[in-house]
Amino acid sequence: MAKLKLDLHPIFNRGGSIDAELHRVLDEAEEKRIKLVEVIPGKGSGQLKKRVLRFLDRPDIKQRYHRIEKDSKNFGRVFIHFRH
């Protein structure tokens, strides 16, 4: 199964870039009909992961994907599942 991967480590300190990258990866997943996106906010303090989850919880974003899954084995990873 094809999946996309977005590692936020390189851009974590640039606020606007995070939202832009999340939008970009969602657009790409929809365009290419990819069913799984792996977002890596990293472990750290958990603030970046909270920010990603808040972004994904926005009503305009929530309608774009099927469900999210927090990796139980790796705190620093979130999966976004699509139903294409």
C-alpha angles and dihedrals in degrees: 000000000000117000138175124227126207117189110194096188095098094050104032095117096052106079101196093044092061093058091043092052092047090051090047095052092046090050091049093048091052094044094049094036092237113170101205135044120185114206117194111198090161129230104273117119093330093244094114092050090050089051091051091049091048089051091049091048094059109114093234091053098038092064090059098065138042102228144328127234126200109215106245092201097046119038091195096064135077127185122210113202122204131198106212 
